Amino acid sequence: MGYIPSKLIGFFLKIISISSFIIRNEKMASIEKVDVENRLRSVIDPNHGLDLVTAKSVKSIAVDGADVGVKLELGYPAKTYLPELKAAVEAHLKALPGIGKITVDAGVKIIAHQVQQTLKPHSQVKNIIAVASGKGGVGKSTTAVNLALALAAEGANVGILDADIYGPSIPTMLGVSGYPVSHDNKTMQPKISFGIQTMSIGYLIDAGQPMIWRGPMATNALQQLLRDTAWDKLDYLIVDLPPGTGDIQLTLAQQIPVSGAIIVTTPQDIALIDAQRGLGMFEKVNVPVLGIVENMSVHICSQCGHAEAIFGEGGGALMAETNHVDFLGALPLDIHIRQFADSGRPTVVAEPDSRAAAIYREIARKMAAKLALKAKDFSARFPNIVIQNT
């Protein structure tokens, strides 16, 4: 074998090194935007069940050689979910051959959604969500308060309106009392509790005073509470309705701009029958039902841990399936939930790390995520036309 000069060996090694570098860069640069988009189609958002592309949560995709940047924007509050979402996106994109640096920017933008055709959204409230039940005693008010607090914990600006004129319970559950303040003698300032804005007839009457009003007086009071409260730029206003399908419920469904509603029930057959009536009412007035929440689904003995479905089981999920609406979740029959509500510190703020609080946050995210998929409100884009005599 002949002698090969070292300079020539070095020259060949350099060529091989350059060739490898070029080949490697070509492989790294072969990532296309469509490849990234296809990977994002496999990331399912558990809050509404759609992939990120179909849900229009992907706002932009930037590809620079092997480096990829993705901007995500959710239409619902998701403060505790965003880290999980970013991690899921990064994990899916890492499967792309030759992928380089991955940057995921995830944020939230809450907008107003469509209301009944004859109505316009409230100027200071993007979305009004009604919480209803056909039957009393199913824990509707407790659920409404905790969902409002859960939305706030997820980063939204939230208010709650107590529409139960005859039996207001929101002041007790939020530990608030006293008359509202008015700065202009025309509107009332909402009372603030745990970061959410609240209004209730309970702030305007003495404790224990009976409201002996006929239907028209009660419905007028509800409209005044909504209209004459100086709500401050709310993303969501949760309206805690009284049980049944009477005057107040019809007023809300026909005269108040509602973006959606949820139904609270227990698994018990009697409660489900009444809840079905409430669901039917919203369907007739074209208010979308965002889902069903089953309360008191199972009791866990605090002494032995035995689980027992006191009110039956599976009723809420079956009702959701029958009516082709979403089942948002089930809450346990837990003595602590009742104790916290009675003490004026609901579960979401009293025990934020508890399993019950996590369920409330999960239901709140799903509720808001389902609403985010609904039609948007475009009325703000159109000018108001005023005809005047000159």
NORNOR-V488804 format. One record per residue. N is the residue number from 1. SS is DSSP state (2 for helix, 1 for strand, 0 for the rest). Layout:
{{N SS} {N SS}}
//
This chain:
{{1 0} {2 0} {3 0} {4 0} {5 0} {6 2} {7 2} {8 2} {9 2} {10 2} {11 2} {12 2} {13 2} {14 2} {15 2} {16 2} {17 2} {18 2} {19 2} {20 2} {21 2} {22 2} {23 2} {24 2} {25 2} {26 2} {27 2} {28 2} {29 0} {30 0} {31 0} {32 0} {33 2} {34 2} {35 2} {36 2} {37 2} {38 2} {39 2} {40 2} {41 0} {42 0} {43 0} {44 1} {45 0} {46 0} {47 0} {48 0} {49 0} {50 0} {51 1} {52 0} {53 0} {54 0} {55 0} {56 0} {57 0} {58 1} {59 1} {60 1} {61 1} {62 1} {63 1} {64 1} {65 0} {66 0} {67 1} {68 1} {69 1} {70 1} {71 1} {72 1} {73 1} {74 1} {75 0} {76 0} {77 0} {78 0} {79 0} {80 0} {81 0} {82 2} {83 2} {84 2} {85 2} {86 2} {87 2} {88 2} {89 2} {90 2} {91 2} {92 2} {93 2} {94 0} {95 0} {96 0} {97 0} {98 0} {99 0} {100 0} {101 0} {102 1} {103 1} {104 1} {105 1} {106 1} {107 1} {108 1} {109 0} {110 0} {111 0} {112 0} {113 1} {114 0} {115 0} {116 0} {117 0} {118 0} {119 0} {120 0} {121 0} {122 0} {123 0} {124 0} {125 1} {126 1} {127 1} {128 1} {129 1} {130 1} {131 1} {132 1} {133 0} {134 0} {135 0} {136 0} {137 0} {138 0} {139 0} {140 2} {141 2} {142 2} {143 2} {144 2} {145 2} {146 2} {147 2} {148 2} {149 2} {150 2} {151 2} {152 2} {153 2} {154 0} {155 0} {156 0} {157 0} {158 1} {159 1} {160 1} {161 1} {162 1} {163 0} {164 0} {165 0} {166 0} {167 0} {168 0} {169 0} {170 2} {171 2} {172 2} {173 2} {174 2} {175 0} {176 0} {177 0} {178 0} {179 0} {180 0} {181 0} {182 0} {183 0} {184 0} {185 0} {186 0} {187 0} {188 1} {189 0} {190 0} {191 1} {192 1} {193 1} {194 0} {195 0} {196 1} {197 1} {198 1} {199 1} {200 1} {201 2} {202 2} {203 2} {204 0} {205 0} {206 0} {207 0} {208 0} {209 0} {210 0} {211 0} {212 0} {213 0} {214 0} {215 2} {216 2} {217 2} {218 2} {219 2} {220 2} {221 2} {222 2} {223 2} {224 2} {225 2} {226 2} {227 2} {228 0} {229 1} {230 0} {231 0} {232 0} {233 0} {234 1} {235 1} {236 1} {237 1} {238 1} {239 1} {240 1} {241 0} {242 0} {243 0} {244 0} {245 0} {246 0} {247 2} {248 2} {249 2} {250 2} {251 2} {252 2} {253 2} {254 2} {255 2} {256 0} {257 0} {258 0} {259 0} {260 1} {261 1} {262 1} {263 1} {264 1} {265 1} {266 0} {267 0} {268 0} {269 2} {270 2} {271 2} {272 2} {273 2} {274 2} {275 2} {276 2} {277 2} {278 2} {279 2} {280 2} {281 2} {282 2} {283 2} {284 2} {285 0} {286 0} {287 0} {288 0} {289 1} {290 1} {291 1} {292 1} {293 1} {294 1} {295 0} {296 0} {297 0} {298 0} {299 1} {300 1} {301 0} {302 0} {303 0} {304 0} {305 0} {306 0} {307 1} {308 1} {309 0} {310 0} {311 0} {312 0} {313 0} {314 0} {315 2} {316 2} {317 2} {318 2} {319 2} {320 2} {321 2} {322 2} {323 2} {324 0} {325 0} {326 0} {327 1} {328 1} {329 1} {330 1} {331 0} {332 0} {333 1} {334 0} {335 2} {336 2} {337 2} {338 2} {339 2} {340 2} {341 2} {342 2} {343 2} {344 0} {345 0} {346 0} {347 2} {348 2} {349 2} {350 2} {351 0} {352 0} {353 0} {354 0} {355 2} {356 2} {357 2} {358 2} {359 2} {360 2} {361 2} {362 2} {363 2} {364 2} {365 2} {366 2} {367 2} {368 2} {369 2} {370 2} {371 2} {372 2} {373 0} {374 0} {375 0} {376 1} {377 0} {378 0} {379 2} {380 2} {381 2} {382 0} {383 0} {384 0} {385 0} {386 0} {387 0} {388 0} {389 0} {390 0}}
//
